[in-house]
Structures are given as C-alpha cells and as structure tokens.
C-alpha cells in the first residue's frame, strides 16, 4: 500500500518491486488486479502524470521509449500519441534555447546541437526546424 500511496506506478513497476521483496508472483498478480478494480492502479493516470512531468524536456521518441520500458502497452501509448505529439516543436525550442540559445557558427557546433537534441528524443524534422531557425 505504501508504494501505491507515494506515487503512480505501472503494473510492471509494482510487480518487479513486490517480487524482489519476496512476494509470490501469483499473489502479486491477484493483488494488482484488485488494485486496478478499485482504481488504485491506473496506467492511463500514470501516463497523464508522466507526460505532464516530462513533456517540456523530452521529445516523442524518448517519451514513448520510456513508457515502453515501464511496461505500458503499445495500444495505450498509441491512444495517447496525439497528446505526446502536441507541443513537440515548442518543447524542442525550449530545450534548445535553454541549452544553446545561439545558432551554431560552424558544422562542429551544429553537429553537437543535433546530437544533443537527438539524445533528448526529438524527431529529425523537429530538430532541423529548431537548429535552423
């Protein structure tokens, strides 16, 4: 109960944490089914909170990858894709402005800026439009 009370978790995260602590996987599965029925465990709510916290710092590619690693199904991610894509350009501009703030003076600086934006998970088209402005 303490785990669920602190913050939102995905089913996979809770399963891993409880199994590591020595609980039987079958009992954990039953418990998490009960939590879902009661609304204490909701992956849609998790995605919403996750996106609010991370959207302004990361691009769509990194956000989707992070959700997949946390055990969110591809169908649920696809359902939230419009929400993830909204504001992609604004987020990229904000990240670029905070990190660099000035246009690249040579190809070495440009490559550095592009690599940084790629590491943050932004798509190529968005990166091109931001670094070329």
Secondary structure by P-SEA (a helix, b strand, c coil): ccccccccccaaaaaaaaaaacccaaaaaaaaaaaaaaccccaaaaaaaaaaaccccccaaaaaaaaaaacccaaaaaaaccccccaaaaaaaaaaaaccccccccaaaaaaaaaaaaaacccaaaaaaaaac
